[in-house]
Amino acid sequence: MAATLTLGIIKPDAIASGKTGVIVAHLQQAGFVPRAARMVRLSRAEAGAFYAVHRGRPFYADLVEFMTSGPCLPVALERDDAVAHLRTVIGATDPAEAAPGTVRKLFAESKGKNAIHASDSVENAAREVAFFFTEGELAGLWGRE
């Protein structure tokens, strides 16, 4: 299986509580190689555009508010079967329901402050990686054999 990219975002709650480094280290121990990363502070328009798929859902406004509350760290992560594996490594949205040893079980505060975002499909991973990183920043990485 060829290595692929997915997107993880270390969210404002994890940044504020000083968990950025341990989360990145946890992802690396799970076999992910960070290929691009950038600390950002999303505007409401940017957060709204990124999470547009959730527009109209009851949690959308709170999600946009939360994601603009402080800096976050988008990271393009590479490994075999990156999307599915990252979803397994981060655990359930609600840390109370997350499996032991997952990022959310270890580092999330609550269902709303759940430490990390992960792309949910190969198609969304491509769109989400491109949202934060240019082709030049990812040159030679996407679809690399």
CNS distance restraints for C-alpha pairs under 8 A (distance, minus, plus):
assign (resid   1 and name CA) (resid  80 and name CA) 6.10 0.50 0.50
assign (resid   1 and name CA) (resid  81 and name CA) 7.48 0.50 0.50
assign (resid   2 and name CA) (resid  79 and name CA) 7.98 0.50 0.50
assign (resid   2 and name CA) (resid  80 and name CA) 5.78 0.50 0.50
assign (resid   2 and name CA) (resid  81 and name CA) 7.83 0.50 0.50
assign (resid   2 and name CA) (resid 143 and name CA) 7.70 0.50 0.50
assign (resid   2 and name CA) (resid 144 and name CA) 7.35 0.50 0.50
assign (resid   2 and name CA) (resid 145 and name CA) 5.67 0.50 0.50
assign (resid   3 and name CA) (resid  78 and name CA) 6.22 0.50 0.50
assign (resid   3 and name CA) (resid  79 and name CA) 4.64 0.50 0.50
assign (resid   3 and name CA) (resid  80 and name CA) 4.13 0.50 0.50
assign (resid   3 and name CA) (resid  81 and name CA) 6.72 0.50 0.50
assign (resid   3 and name CA) (resid  82 and name CA) 7.26 0.50 0.50
assign (resid   3 and name CA) (resid 143 and name CA) 7.26 0.50 0.50
assign (resid   3 and name CA) (resid 144 and name CA) 6.85 0.50 0.50
assign (resid   3 and name CA) (resid 145 and name CA) 6.83 0.50 0.50
assign (resid   4 and name CA) (resid  78 and name CA) 5.44 0.50 0.50
assign (resid   4 and name CA) (resid  79 and name CA) 5.64 0.50 0.50
assign (resid   4 and name CA) (resid  80 and name CA) 5.84 0.50 0.50
assign (resid   4 and name CA) (resid  81 and name CA) 6.35 0.50 0.50
assign (resid   4 and name CA) (resid  82 and name CA) 5.69 0.50 0.50
assign (resid   4 and name CA) (resid 142 and name CA) 6.67 0.50 0.50
assign (resid   4 and name CA) (resid 143 and name CA) 6.11 0.50 0.50
assign (resid   4 and name CA) (resid 144 and name CA) 7.46 0.50 0.50
assign (resid   5 and name CA) (resid  76 and name CA) 6.31 0.50 0.50
assign (resid   5 and name CA) (resid  77 and name CA) 5.36 0.50 0.50
assign (resid   5 and name CA) (resid  78 and name CA) 4.47 0.50 0.50
assign (resid   5 and name CA) (resid  79 and name CA) 6.78 0.50 0.50
assign (resid   5 and name CA) (resid  82 and name CA) 5.89 0.50 0.50
assign (resid   5 and name CA) (resid  83 and name CA) 7.37 0.50 0.50
assign (resid   5 and name CA) (resid 125 and name CA) 7.16 0.50 0.50
assign (resid   5 and name CA) (resid 126 and name CA) 7.66 0.50 0.50
assign (resid   5 and name CA) (resid 129 and name CA) 7.91 0.50 0.50
assign (resid   5 and name CA) (resid 141 and name CA) 7.95 0.50 0.50
assign (resid   5 and name CA) (resid 142 and name CA) 6.47 0.50 0.50
assign (resid   5 and name CA) (resid 143 and name CA) 7.90 0.50 0.50
assign (resid   6 and name CA) (resid  76 and name CA) 5.81 0.50 0.50
assign (resid   6 and name CA) (resid  77 and name CA) 5.34 0.50 0.50
assign (resid   6 and name CA) (resid  78 and name CA) 6.57 0.50 0.50
assign (resid   6 and name CA) (resid  82 and name CA) 5.73 0.50 0.50
assign (resid   6 and name CA) (resid  83 and name CA) 5.43 0.50 0.50
assign (resid   6 and name CA) (resid  86 and name CA) 7.90 0.50 0.50
assign (resid   6 and name CA) (resid 118 and name CA) 7.53 0.50 0.50
assign (resid   6 and name CA) (resid 119 and name CA) 6.28 0.50 0.50
assign (resid   6 and name CA) (resid 122 and name CA) 7.49 0.50 0.50
assign (resid   6 and name CA) (resid 125 and name CA) 4.90 0.50 0.50
assign (resid   6 and name CA) (resid 126 and name CA) 7.13 0.50 0.50
assign (resid   6 and name CA) (resid 129 and name CA) 6.74 0.50 0.50
assign (resid   7 and name CA) (resid  74 and name CA) 6.87 0.50 0.50
assign (resid   7 and name CA) (resid  75 and name CA) 5.78 0.50 0.50
assign (resid   7 and name CA) (resid  76 and name CA) 4.82 0.50 0.50
assign (resid   7 and name CA) (resid  77 and name CA) 6.01 0.50 0.50
assign (resid   7 and name CA) (resid 117 and name CA) 7.86 0.50 0.50
assign (resid   7 and name CA) (resid 118 and name CA) 5.79 0.50 0.50
assign (resid   7 and name CA) (resid 119 and name CA) 5.63 0.50 0.50
assign (resid   7 and name CA) (resid 125 and name CA) 5.85 0.50 0.50
assign (resid   7 and name CA) (resid 128 and name CA) 6.41 0.50 0.50
assign (resid   7 and name CA) (resid 129 and name CA) 5.60 0.50 0.50
assign (resid   8 and name CA) (resid  74 and name CA) 5.82 0.50 0.50
assign (resid   8 and name CA) (resid  75 and name CA) 5.27 0.50 0.50
assign (resid   8 and name CA) (resid  76 and name CA) 6.56 0.50 0.50
assign (resid   8 and name CA) (resid  77 and name CA) 7.03 0.50 0.50
assign (resid   8 and name CA) (resid 116 and name CA) 6.62 0.50 0.50
assign (resid   8 and name CA) (resid 117 and name CA) 5.35 0.50 0.50
assign (resid   8 and name CA) (resid 118 and name CA) 4.59 0.50 0.50
assign (resid   8 and name CA) (resid 119 and name CA) 6.81 0.50 0.50
assign (resid   9 and name CA) (resid  72 and name CA) 6.63 0.50 0.50
assign (resid   9 and name CA) (resid  73 and name CA) 5.35 0.50 0.50
assign (resid   9 and name CA) (resid  74 and name CA) 4.15 0.50 0.50
assign (resid   9 and name CA) (resid  75 and name CA) 5.99 0.50 0.50
assign (resid   9 and name CA) (resid 116 and name CA) 5.39 0.50 0.50
assign (resid   9 and name CA) (resid 117 and name CA) 4.87 0.50 0.50
assign (resid   9 and name CA) (resid 118 and name CA) 6.64 0.50 0.50
assign (resid  10 and name CA) (resid  14 and name CA) 6.40 0.50 0.50
assign (resid  10 and name CA) (resid  15 and name CA) 6.86 0.50 0.50
assign (resid  10 and name CA) (resid  20 and name CA) 6.78 0.50 0.50
assign (resid  10 and name CA) (resid  23 and name CA) 7.86 0.50 0.50
assign (resid  10 and name CA) (resid  72 and name CA) 5.60 0.50 0.50
assign (resid  10 and name CA) (resid  73 and name CA) 4.96 0.50 0.50
assign (resid  10 and name CA) (resid  74 and name CA) 6.36 0.50 0.50
assign (resid  10 and name CA) (resid  75 and name CA) 7.89 0.50 0.50
assign (resid  10 and name CA) (resid 115 and name CA) 5.91 0.50 0.50
assign (resid  10 and name CA) (resid 116 and name CA) 4.57 0.50 0.50
assign (resid  10 and name CA) (resid 117 and name CA) 6.60 0.50 0.50
assign (resid  11 and name CA) (resid  15 and name CA) 6.37 0.50 0.50
assign (resid  11 and name CA) (resid  67 and name CA) 6.87 0.50 0.50
assign (resid  11 and name CA) (resid  71 and name CA) 7.50 0.50 0.50
assign (resid  11 and name CA) (resid  72 and name CA) 4.88 0.50 0.50
assign (resid  11 and name CA) (resid  73 and name CA) 6.74 0.50 0.50
assign (resid  11 and name CA) (resid 113 and name CA) 7.94 0.50 0.50
assign (resid  11 and name CA) (resid 114 and name CA) 7.69 0.50 0.50
assign (resid  11 and name CA) (resid 115 and name CA) 5.13 0.50 0.50
assign (resid  11 and name CA) (resid 116 and name CA) 5.27 0.50 0.50
assign (resid  11 and name CA) (resid 117 and name CA) 7.02 0.50 0.50
assign (resid  12 and name CA) (resid  16 and name CA) 5.96 0.50 0.50
assign (resid  12 and name CA) (resid  66 and name CA) 7.44 0.50 0.50
assign (resid  12 and name CA) (resid  67 and name CA) 6.48 0.50 0.50
assign (resid  12 and name CA) (resid  68 and name CA) 7.97 0.50 0.50
assign (resid  12 and name CA) (resid  69 and name CA) 6.67 0.50 0.50
assign (resid  12 and name CA) (resid  70 and name CA) 5.09 0.50 0.50
assign (resid  12 and name CA) (resid  71 and name CA) 5.45 0.50 0.50
assign (resid  12 and name CA) (resid  72 and name CA) 5.08 0.50 0.50
assign (resid  12 and name CA) (resid 115 and name CA) 7.40 0.50 0.50
assign (resid  13 and name CA) (resid  17 and name CA) 6.20 0.50 0.50
assign (resid  13 and name CA) (resid  70 and name CA) 7.99 0.50 0.50
assign (resid  13 and name CA) (resid 109 and name CA) 7.88 0.50 0.50
assign (resid  13 and name CA) (resid 113 and name CA) 6.04 0.50 0.50
assign (resid  13 and name CA) (resid 114 and name CA) 7.64 0.50 0.50
assign (resid  13 and name CA) (resid 115 and name CA) 5.97 0.50 0.50
assign (resid  14 and name CA) (resid  18 and name CA) 6.26 0.50 0.50
assign (resid  14 and name CA) (resid  19 and name CA) 5.14 0.50 0.50
assign (resid  14 and name CA) (resid  20 and name CA) 6.14 0.50 0.50
assign (resid  14 and name CA) (resid 107 and name CA) 7.34 0.50 0.50
assign (resid  14 and name CA) (resid 108 and name CA) 7.32 0.50 0.50
assign (resid  14 and name CA) (resid 115 and name CA) 4.93 0.50 0.50
assign (resid  14 and name CA) (resid 116 and name CA) 7.68 0.50 0.50
assign (resid  15 and name CA) (resid  19 and name CA) 5.95 0.50 0.50
assign (resid  15 and name CA) (resid  20 and name CA) 5.45 0.50 0.50
assign (resid  15 and name CA) (resid  71 and name CA) 7.01 0.50 0.50
assign (resid  15 and name CA) (resid  72 and name CA) 6.52 0.50 0.50
assign (resid  15 and name CA) (resid  73 and name CA) 7.91 0.50 0.50
assign (resid  16 and name CA) (resid  70 and name CA) 7.69 0.50 0.50
assign (resid  19 and name CA) (resid  23 and name CA) 6.11 0.50 0.50
assign (resid  19 and name CA) (resid 107 and name CA) 7.28 0.50 0.50
assign (resid  20 and name CA) (resid  24 and name CA) 6.25 0.50 0.50
assign (resid  21 and name CA) (resid  25 and name CA) 6.07 0.50 0.50
assign (resid  22 and name CA) (resid  26 and name CA) 6.01 0.50 0.50
assign (resid  23 and name CA) (resid  27 and name CA) 6.27 0.50 0.50
assign (resid  23 and name CA) (resid 103 and name CA) 6.83 0.50 0.50
assign (resid  23 and name CA) (resid 107 and name CA) 7.86 0.50 0.50
assign (resid  24 and name CA) (resid  28 and name CA) 6.24 0.50 0.50
assign (resid  25 and name CA) (resid  29 and name CA) 6.13 0.50 0.50
assign (resid  26 and name CA) (resid  30 and name CA) 6.34 0.50 0.50
assign (resid  26 and name CA) (resid 103 and name CA) 7.45 0.50 0.50
assign (resid  27 and name CA) (resid  31 and name CA) 6.71 0.50 0.50
assign (resid  27 and name CA) (resid  32 and name CA) 5.63 0.50 0.50
assign (resid  27 and name CA) (resid  89 and name CA) 7.61 0.50 0.50
assign (resid  28 and name CA) (resid  32 and name CA) 4.72 0.50 0.50
assign (resid  28 and name CA) (resid  33 and name CA) 6.02 0.50 0.50
assign (resid  28 and name CA) (resid  34 and name CA) 7.64 0.50 0.50
assign (resid  30 and name CA) (resid  89 and name CA) 7.31 0.50 0.50
assign (resid  31 and name CA) (resid  79 and name CA) 6.57 0.50 0.50
assign (resid  32 and name CA) (resid  77 and name CA) 5.79 0.50 0.50
assign (resid  32 and name CA) (resid  78 and name CA) 5.46 0.50 0.50
assign (resid  32 and name CA) (resid  79 and name CA) 5.32 0.50 0.50
assign (resid  32 and name CA) (resid  82 and name CA) 7.72 0.50 0.50
assign (resid  33 and name CA) (resid  77 and name CA) 5.54 0.50 0.50
assign (resid  33 and name CA) (resid  78 and name CA) 5.10 0.50 0.50
assign (resid  33 and name CA) (resid  79 and name CA) 6.59 0.50 0.50
assign (resid  34 and name CA) (resid  75 and name CA) 6.40 0.50 0.50
assign (resid  34 and name CA) (resid  76 and name CA) 5.87 0.50 0.50
assign (resid  34 and name CA) (resid  77 and name CA) 4.64 0.50 0.50
assign (resid  34 and name CA) (resid  78 and name CA) 6.39 0.50 0.50
assign (resid  35 and name CA) (resid  75 and name CA) 7.32 0.50 0.50
assign (resid  35 and name CA) (resid  76 and name CA) 5.43 0.50 0.50
assign (resid  35 and name CA) (resid  77 and name CA) 5.82 0.50 0.50
assign (resid  35 and name CA) (resid  78 and name CA) 6.65 0.50 0.50
assign (resid  35 and name CA) (resid 138 and name CA) 7.31 0.50 0.50
assign (resid  35 and name CA) (resid 141 and name CA) 7.81 0.50 0.50
assign (resid  36 and name CA) (resid  75 and name CA) 5.67 0.50 0.50
assign (resid  36 and name CA) (resid  76 and name CA) 5.11 0.50 0.50
assign (resid  36 and name CA) (resid  77 and name CA) 7.52 0.50 0.50
assign (resid  36 and name CA) (resid 133 and name CA) 7.47 0.50 0.50
assign (resid  36 and name CA) (resid 137 and name CA) 7.00 0.50 0.50
assign (resid  36 and name CA) (resid 138 and name CA) 7.11 0.50 0.50
assign (resid  37 and name CA) (resid  73 and name CA) 6.64 0.50 0.50
assign (resid  37 and name CA) (resid  74 and name CA) 5.67 0.50 0.50
assign (resid  37 and name CA) (resid  75 and name CA) 4.38 0.50 0.50
assign (resid  37 and name CA) (resid  76 and name CA) 6.40 0.50 0.50
assign (resid  38 and name CA) (resid  73 and name CA) 5.75 0.50 0.50
assign (resid  38 and name CA) (resid  74 and name CA) 5.93 0.50 0.50
assign (resid  38 and name CA) (resid  75 and name CA) 6.95 0.50 0.50
assign (resid  39 and name CA) (resid  71 and name CA) 6.52 0.50 0.50
assign (resid  39 and name CA) (resid  72 and name CA) 5.77 0.50 0.50
assign (resid  39 and name CA) (resid  73 and name CA) 4.58 0.50 0.50
assign (resid  39 and name CA) (resid  74 and name CA) 6.84 0.50 0.50
assign (resid  40 and name CA) (resid  71 and name CA) 5.39 0.50 0.50
assign (resid  40 and name CA) (resid  72 and name CA) 5.55 0.50 0.50
assign (resid  40 and name CA) (resid  73 and name CA) 6.27 0.50 0.50
assign (resid  40 and name CA) (resid  74 and name CA) 7.69 0.50 0.50
assign (resid  41 and name CA) (resid  68 and name CA) 6.53 0.50 0.50
assign (resid  41 and name CA) (resid  70 and name CA) 6.06 0.50 0.50
assign (resid  41 and name CA) (resid  71 and name CA) 4.36 0.50 0.50
assign (resid  41 and name CA) (resid  72 and name CA) 6.27 0.50 0.50
assign (resid  42 and name CA) (resid  46 and name CA) 5.73 0.50 0.50
assign (resid  42 and name CA) (resid  47 and name CA) 5.85 0.50 0.50
assign (resid  42 and name CA) (resid  67 and name CA) 6.88 0.50 0.50
assign (resid  42 and name CA) (resid  68 and name CA) 5.25 0.50 0.50
assign (resid  42 and name CA) (resid  70 and name CA) 7.95 0.50 0.50
assign (resid  42 and name CA) (resid  71 and name CA) 7.20 0.50 0.50
assign (resid  42 and name CA) (resid  72 and name CA) 7.81 0.50 0.50
assign (resid  43 and name CA) (resid  47 and name CA) 6.15 0.50 0.50
assign (resid  43 and name CA) (resid  68 and name CA) 5.98 0.50 0.50
assign (resid  44 and name CA) (resid  48 and name CA) 5.85 0.50 0.50
assign (resid  44 and name CA) (resid  64 and name CA) 6.50 0.50 0.50
assign (resid  44 and name CA) (resid  65 and name CA) 7.42 0.50 0.50
assign (resid  44 and name CA) (resid  68 and name CA) 6.28 0.50 0.50
assign (resid  45 and name CA) (resid  49 and name CA) 6.07 0.50 0.50
assign (resid  46 and name CA) (resid  50 and name CA) 6.06 0.50 0.50
assign (resid  47 and name CA) (resid  51 and name CA) 6.07 0.50 0.50
assign (resid  47 and name CA) (resid  64 and name CA) 5.53 0.50 0.50
assign (resid  47 and name CA) (resid  67 and name CA) 6.55 0.50 0.50
assign (resid  47 and name CA) (resid  68 and name CA) 6.90 0.50 0.50
assign (resid  48 and name CA) (resid  52 and name CA) 5.63 0.50 0.50
assign (resid  48 and name CA) (resid  55 and name CA) 7.89 0.50 0.50
assign (resid  48 and name CA) (resid  64 and name CA) 6.03 0.50 0.50
assign (resid  50 and name CA) (resid 128 and name CA) 7.47 0.50 0.50
assign (resid  50 and name CA) (resid 131 and name CA) 7.47 0.50 0.50
assign (resid  51 and name CA) (resid  55 and name CA) 7.05 0.50 0.50
assign (resid  51 and name CA) (resid  60 and name CA) 7.74 0.50 0.50
assign (resid  51 and name CA) (resid  64 and name CA) 7.61 0.50 0.50
assign (resid  54 and name CA) (resid  60 and name CA) 5.86 0.50 0.50
assign (resid  55 and name CA) (resid  60 and name CA) 5.70 0.50 0.50
assign (resid  56 and name CA) (resid  60 and name CA) 6.71 0.50 0.50
assign (resid  59 and name CA) (resid  63 and name CA) 6.03 0.50 0.50
assign (resid  60 and name CA) (resid  64 and name CA) 6.25 0.50 0.50
assign (resid  61 and name CA) (resid  65 and name CA) 6.13 0.50 0.50
assign (resid  62 and name CA) (resid  66 and name CA) 6.00 0.50 0.50
assign (resid  63 and name CA) (resid  67 and name CA) 6.05 0.50 0.50
assign (resid  63 and name CA) (resid 112 and name CA) 7.71 0.50 0.50
assign (resid  64 and name CA) (resid  68 and name CA) 6.25 0.50 0.50
assign (resid  65 and name CA) (resid  69 and name CA) 6.24 0.50 0.50
assign (resid  66 and name CA) (resid  70 and name CA) 7.89 0.50 0.50
assign (resid  67 and name CA) (resid  72 and name CA) 7.61 0.50 0.50
assign (resid  74 and name CA) (resid 132 and name CA) 7.11 0.50 0.50
assign (resid  76 and name CA) (resid 129 and name CA) 6.25 0.50 0.50
assign (resid  77 and name CA) (resid  82 and name CA) 7.28 0.50 0.50
assign (resid  78 and name CA) (resid  82 and name CA) 6.15 0.50 0.50
assign (resid  81 and name CA) (resid  85 and name CA) 6.01 0.50 0.50
assign (resid  82 and name CA) (resid  86 and name CA) 5.91 0.50 0.50
assign (resid  83 and name CA) (resid  87 and name CA) 6.38 0.50 0.50
assign (resid  83 and name CA) (resid 118 and name CA) 7.70 0.50 0.50
assign (resid  83 and name CA) (resid 119 and name CA) 6.38 0.50 0.50
assign (resid  83 and name CA) (resid 120 and name CA) 6.66 0.50 0.50
assign (resid  83 and name CA) (resid 121 and name CA) 6.29 0.50 0.50
assign (resid  83 and name CA) (resid 122 and name CA) 6.29 0.50 0.50
assign (resid  83 and name CA) (resid 125 and name CA) 7.15 0.50 0.50
assign (resid  84 and name CA) (resid  88 and name CA) 6.43 0.50 0.50
assign (resid  84 and name CA) (resid 120 and name CA) 7.70 0.50 0.50
assign (resid  84 and name CA) (resid 121 and name CA) 7.74 0.50 0.50
assign (resid  85 and name CA) (resid  89 and name CA) 6.18 0.50 0.50
assign (resid  86 and name CA) (resid  90 and name CA) 6.09 0.50 0.50
assign (resid  86 and name CA) (resid 118 and name CA) 6.72 0.50 0.50
assign (resid  87 and name CA) (resid  91 and name CA) 6.34 0.50 0.50
assign (resid  87 and name CA) (resid 118 and name CA) 6.37 0.50 0.50
assign (resid  87 and name CA) (resid 119 and name CA) 7.71 0.50 0.50
assign (resid  87 and name CA) (resid 120 and name CA) 7.19 0.50 0.50
assign (resid  88 and name CA) (resid 102 and name CA) 7.64 0.50 0.50
assign (resid  89 and name CA) (resid 102 and name CA) 5.29 0.50 0.50
assign (resid  89 and name CA) (resid 103 and name CA) 6.46 0.50 0.50
assign (resid  90 and name CA) (resid 102 and name CA) 5.05 0.50 0.50
assign (resid  90 and name CA) (resid 103 and name CA) 4.52 0.50 0.50
assign (resid  90 and name CA) (resid 104 and name CA) 5.64 0.50 0.50
assign (resid  90 and name CA) (resid 116 and name CA) 7.35 0.50 0.50
assign (resid  90 and name CA) (resid 118 and name CA) 7.78 0.50 0.50
assign (resid  91 and name CA) (resid  95 and name CA) 7.48 0.50 0.50
assign (resid  91 and name CA) (resid  98 and name CA) 4.83 0.50 0.50
assign (resid  91 and name CA) (resid  99 and name CA) 6.02 0.50 0.50
assign (resid  91 and name CA) (resid 102 and name CA) 5.21 0.50 0.50
assign (resid  91 and name CA) (resid 103 and name CA) 6.48 0.50 0.50
assign (resid  91 and name CA) (resid 104 and name CA) 5.78 0.50 0.50
assign (resid  91 and name CA) (resid 105 and name CA) 7.04 0.50 0.50
assign (resid  92 and name CA) (resid  97 and name CA) 5.98 0.50 0.50
assign (resid  92 and name CA) (resid  98 and name CA) 4.47 0.50 0.50
assign (resid  92 and name CA) (resid  99 and name CA) 7.33 0.50 0.50
assign (resid  92 and name CA) (resid 104 and name CA) 7.09 0.50 0.50
assign (resid  93 and name CA) (resid  97 and name CA) 7.69 0.50 0.50
assign (resid  93 and name CA) (resid  98 and name CA) 7.17 0.50 0.50
assign (resid  93 and name CA) (resid 104 and name CA) 7.29 0.50 0.50
assign (resid  93 and name CA) (resid 111 and name CA) 5.76 0.50 0.50
assign (resid  93 and name CA) (resid 114 and name CA) 6.51 0.50 0.50
assign (resid  94 and name CA) (resid  98 and name CA) 6.34 0.50 0.50
assign (resid  94 and name CA) (resid 104 and name CA) 7.55 0.50 0.50
assign (resid  94 and name CA) (resid 110 and name CA) 6.28 0.50 0.50
assign (resid  94 and name CA) (resid 111 and name CA) 4.17 0.50 0.50
assign (resid  94 and name CA) (resid 112 and name CA) 7.82 0.50 0.50
assign (resid  94 and name CA) (resid 114 and name CA) 7.03 0.50 0.50
assign (resid  95 and name CA) (resid 104 and name CA) 5.09 0.50 0.50
assign (resid  95 and name CA) (resid 105 and name CA) 4.74 0.50 0.50
assign (resid  95 and name CA) (resid 106 and name CA) 7.99 0.50 0.50
assign (resid  95 and name CA) (resid 108 and name CA) 6.09 0.50 0.50
assign (resid  95 and name CA) (resid 109 and name CA) 7.35 0.50 0.50
assign (resid  95 and name CA) (resid 110 and name CA) 6.14 0.50 0.50
assign (resid  95 and name CA) (resid 111 and name CA) 6.30 0.50 0.50
assign (resid  95 and name CA) (resid 114 and name CA) 6.92 0.50 0.50
assign (resid  96 and name CA) (resid 105 and name CA) 6.88 0.50 0.50
assign (resid  96 and name CA) (resid 110 and name CA) 7.79 0.50 0.50
assign (resid  97 and name CA) (resid 105 and name CA) 7.89 0.50 0.50
assign (resid  98 and name CA) (resid 102 and name CA) 6.71 0.50 0.50
assign (resid  98 and name CA) (resid 104 and name CA) 6.44 0.50 0.50
assign (resid  98 and name CA) (resid 105 and name CA) 5.31 0.50 0.50
assign (resid  99 and name CA) (resid 105 and name CA) 6.49 0.50 0.50
assign (resid 100 and name CA) (resid 105 and name CA) 6.01 0.50 0.50
assign (resid 100 and name CA) (resid 106 and name CA) 7.58 0.50 0.50
assign (resid 101 and name CA) (resid 105 and name CA) 6.37 0.50 0.50
assign (resid 101 and name CA) (resid 106 and name CA) 6.26 0.50 0.50
assign (resid 102 and name CA) (resid 106 and name CA) 6.14 0.50 0.50
assign (resid 103 and name CA) (resid 107 and name CA) 5.74 0.50 0.50
assign (resid 103 and name CA) (resid 108 and name CA) 7.24 0.50 0.50
assign (resid 103 and name CA) (resid 115 and name CA) 7.71 0.50 0.50
assign (resid 103 and name CA) (resid 116 and name CA) 7.77 0.50 0.50
assign (resid 104 and name CA) (resid 108 and name CA) 4.61 0.50 0.50
assign (resid 104 and name CA) (resid 114 and name CA) 5.98 0.50 0.50
assign (resid 104 and name CA) (resid 115 and name CA) 6.43 0.50 0.50
assign (resid 104 and name CA) (resid 116 and name CA) 7.41 0.50 0.50
assign (resid 107 and name CA) (resid 114 and name CA) 7.71 0.50 0.50
assign (resid 107 and name CA) (resid 115 and name CA) 6.47 0.50 0.50
assign (resid 108 and name CA) (resid 113 and name CA) 6.24 0.50 0.50
assign (resid 108 and name CA) (resid 114 and name CA) 4.38 0.50 0.50
assign (resid 108 and name CA) (resid 115 and name CA) 4.88 0.50 0.50
assign (resid 109 and name CA) (resid 113 and name CA) 5.43 0.50 0.50
assign (resid 109 and name CA) (resid 114 and name CA) 5.95 0.50 0.50
assign (resid 109 and name CA) (resid 115 and name CA) 7.38 0.50 0.50
assign (resid 110 and name CA) (resid 114 and name CA) 5.56 0.50 0.50
assign (resid 119 and name CA) (resid 124 and name CA) 5.96 0.50 0.50
assign (resid 119 and name CA) (resid 125 and name CA) 5.04 0.50 0.50
assign (resid 119 and name CA) (resid 128 and name CA) 7.19 0.50 0.50
assign (resid 120 and name CA) (resid 124 and name CA) 6.47 0.50 0.50
assign (resid 120 and name CA) (resid 125 and name CA) 7.10 0.50 0.50
assign (resid 121 and name CA) (resid 125 and name CA) 6.00 0.50 0.50
assign (resid 122 and name CA) (resid 126 and name CA) 6.40 0.50 0.50
assign (resid 123 and name CA) (resid 127 and name CA) 6.50 0.50 0.50
assign (resid 124 and name CA) (resid 128 and name CA) 5.84 0.50 0.50
assign (resid 125 and name CA) (resid 129 and name CA) 5.89 0.50 0.50
assign (resid 126 and name CA) (resid 130 and name CA) 6.19 0.50 0.50
assign (resid 127 and name CA) (resid 131 and name CA) 6.18 0.50 0.50
assign (resid 128 and name CA) (resid 132 and name CA) 6.84 0.50 0.50
assign (resid 129 and name CA) (resid 133 and name CA) 5.93 0.50 0.50
assign (resid 130 and name CA) (resid 134 and name CA) 6.14 0.50 0.50
assign (resid 130 and name CA) (resid 135 and name CA) 7.44 0.50 0.50
assign (resid 133 and name CA) (resid 137 and name CA) 6.10 0.50 0.50
assign (resid 133 and name CA) (resid 138 and name CA) 7.03 0.50 0.50
assign (resid 134 and name CA) (resid 138 and name CA) 6.54 0.50 0.50
assign (resid 135 and name CA) (resid 139 and name CA) 5.65 0.50 0.50
assign (resid 138 and name CA) (resid 142 and name CA) 6.65 0.50 0.50
assign (resid 140 and name CA) (resid 144 and name CA) 6.28 0.50 0.50
